[in-house]
């Protein structure tokens, strides 16, 4: 069940969502660098480097082991 931290102002559930891993841009084009250890609310996609699923940082709803 979604908590107040993973629900938008209109009531839509915002987490979990699929997106880019934590990264920085080192140049305008082609300069994406994925950095450090991912936070505990991000699960990398083993089939797509640089992408993964973000879960709510507070309740982690839907994350394996947090159902």
C-alpha positions, 0 to 999 in steps of 0.5 A, spaced: 500 500 500 502 506 498 504 511 503 504 519 503 511 519 501 510 515 494 503 518 492 503 525 488 498 531 490 493 528 485 493 521 489 496 517 483 502 512 486 508 515 484 513 509 486 515 504 484 517 506 477 522 504 472 528 509 470 535 511 470 540 509 475 543 514 479 548 518 475 552 525 473 553 528 466 560 530 465 559 533 458 553 535 454 552 529 450 555 522 451 557 524 458 553 520 463 557 516 468 553 512 473 556 513 480 557 509 487 553 504 490 545 505 488 541 507 494 537 501 498 530 503 494 533 502 487 534 495 484 538 495 478 536 491 472 540 486 470 538 486 463 539 493 462 545 497 465 544 504 467 536 502 468 532 499 474 526 500 478 526 506 484 521 504 490 519 509 495 525 511 500 520 511 506 516 505 505 519 501 499 512 498 497 512 493 492 520 491 493 521 484 494 522 483 502 518 489 503 511 487 501 
